[in-house]
Amino acid sequence: MIRFSALSDRITVGTTQTTDLDITTQDCIIGSGCGGATLALRLAEAGRDVVILEQGGLHTAESGDLDQREDDMLAKIDGGRGLHASEDLTINFTYGRTVGGASVHYWADSYRTPADRLDMWAEEFRIEHHSLAELEPHFARIERDLHIEPAPDHLLNPLNRRLEQATETLGWHGHRVPQARSGCIGSGYCMQGCAYDAKQSQLVTSVPRALELGAHLICDARATTLVRNGKRITAVEGNLLDRGSGRTRARFRIGAERVFVAAGGFQTAPLLLRNGFGEELPALGARLYCNPCVMAHGFFAEPVDQFRGIPAGWGIDQFRLHRYDDNGAYIEGGYLLMPNQLQAGTLAAVLPGIGGDHQTLMARFRHFGGAIAWIDDLDPGRIEWDRNGRIRWHFSIGPRDRLVCRDAMRKGAQWLLAAGAEEVHLGDRARTVVRTPAELDVIDRFDFGPTDVVLAGPHPAGAAPMGRDPRTAVVDSEHRVFGTDNLYIADPSVFPTAVSVDPSVTIMAFSHRLADLLSS
Ligand SMILES: Cc1cc2nc3c(=O)[nH]c(=O)nc-3n(C[C@H](O)[C@H](O)[C@H](O)COP(=O)(O)OP(=O)(O)OC[C@H]3O[C@@H](n4cnc5c(N)ncnc54)[C@H](O)[C@@H]3O)c2cc1C
């Protein structure tokens, strides 16, 4: 078990602070997720003085904080307590607000960036220094550091095993999903924060390693102001927060030689927008990708216990790329397909219905097992910092993504039926249930509009894209914000598009690459 208590002299807990903080460092990093923590580790290894600012609290297995209760844990580790959504309520946004960021939440699926995506970013968006060859050593290190291995047999729950077999029945091909785990007991509570320190989130890997090397973590510390003098950021200012109420207890000021914003794909652009960077950089917040997740819920005669084991031990990548015919008409694909894992509270929230009917469904909880697809979205939303100082995420399913959502839901339902599901609940407002593949045509009528079905967006990207031209990009290929000398972005905001696979390894690899570029 990671002993944060042994590192307490490197940690300032904002929620207990009553006086203002004023300190100076070489490197100040805003955000402690995959992007920020990985960078902190690399900079600390290089001997730099590092301060990590994290607006969330420090919740650890050692302290008994990770109690596996969905309601409790969402409040502790999720940015919007699980309730944030796009402005028009099309999609629910889940993201981290805790030391370790969204990796404390995540499923630990750990894919290298596909070569075709890196090539596309280089060719279409003119990104330099991030080729497969340049990232490969970092992928190898991340895989070593996070113990990434294909999911082993003993961690697959009955739902995963059925879907693995159904893949063969359908003539599809899939794979054991690479997992970042060490000593996993398959409790099924990955999304609530691993109480066993087995999931290799940043909370148990890069953060403590960086602290051991001398980095200083300030949690419950929300950065609000990037103090600017010409092209240089001279300090980061913000509030130390009371963890329960979110009220300000004290202020902080961190003077720094270099500032790195790693506040995550939903929050980095708003921080820059509120600091006026949107006036110079029109691409800031102009695009938001999030890999919208489409779900279908199978009901099986036998218990499938999807809430045990690991979420996605088996996955289908055959449909990762969009396929079009010779005339450019969409055929299929544009998503990864996986078994779903939902604990009781979340399943209850996503299965439509109320009262006795809903109770009847939930009484059969052990028999429900779902499929989920992350759509490689083509129709981005946008992020706004409004006049009242509030973040607004605008995101709707556009015409191209609608076709992909339909195909993904159809394939997910087909997969569940092939795995032996007696019924598949599509989770739409009309509470549609299908029992045979022939009934799946009903999905062609789904619009995926606001509140039509439950969609989740866990993989934000693209709101501060990398490129060559400040008219169309926000950072250059060395992650530096155009028009500044010492302000950098280290999270998926810099990706020009979504990644087409789960993004954590790409985020970490980009931070490693940034550390290389800084040292050269
Ligand atoms: C439920 C769920 C499951 C997922 N499963 C997978 C998976 O299996 N595999 C995978 O690859 N990816 C997965 N992801 C996505 C992955 O976890 C994230 O893409 C990744 O962790 C994001 O890292 P990040 O560093 O960009 O941002 P984050 O992890 O969001 O970190 C940013 C941090 O910055 C802090 N912050 C924000 N603003 C401020 C501020 N103003 N001042 C101070 N701090 C601030 C936030 O509190 C946050 O902790 C999942 C995500 C979710 C939500």
The ligand as an ORCA input file, in Angstrom:
! r2SCAN-3c Opt
* xyz 0 1
  C     -15.063      6.624    -15.770
  C     -13.849      6.776    -16.628
  C     -13.204      5.650    -17.136
  C     -12.076      5.796    -17.946
  N     -11.415      4.677    -18.383
  C     -10.291      4.816    -19.105
  C      -9.528      3.676    -19.481
  O      -9.857      2.552    -19.151
  N      -8.404      3.872    -20.202
  C      -7.992      5.116    -20.582
  O      -6.976      5.221    -21.267
  N      -8.688      6.209    -20.231
  C      -9.808      6.088    -19.489
  N     -10.493      7.193    -19.091
  C      -9.982      8.502    -19.481
  C      -8.747      8.862    -18.686
  O      -8.941      8.526    -17.332
  C      -8.489     10.344    -18.833
  O      -8.450     10.665    -20.208
  C      -7.173     10.749    -18.223
  O      -7.028     10.212    -16.940
  C      -7.134     12.266    -18.203
  O      -5.902     12.714    -17.712
  P      -5.578     14.269    -17.726
  O      -4.271     14.447    -17.090
  O      -5.787     14.808    -19.073
  O      -6.736     14.972    -16.888
  P      -7.382     14.657    -15.490
  O      -7.141     13.291    -15.074
  O      -8.780     15.152    -15.594
  O      -6.552     15.586    -14.494
  C      -6.701     16.948    -14.437
  C      -6.675     17.344    -12.982
  O      -6.572     18.758    -12.944
  C      -7.330     19.232    -11.874
  N      -7.690     20.623    -12.158
  C      -8.540     21.081    -13.103
  N      -8.610     22.413    -13.065
  C      -7.784     22.813    -12.076
  C      -7.446     24.082    -11.546
  N      -7.964     25.201    -12.045
  N      -6.571     24.142    -10.505
  C      -6.037     22.999     -9.981
  N      -6.344     21.761    -10.450
  C      -7.198     21.679    -11.488
  C      -8.535     18.321    -11.835
  O      -9.127     18.323    -10.557
  C      -7.945     16.978    -12.232
  O      -7.645     16.176    -11.123
  C     -11.607      7.084    -18.274
  C     -12.244      8.215    -17.758
  C     -13.350      8.067    -16.931
  C     -13.999      9.303    -16.372
*
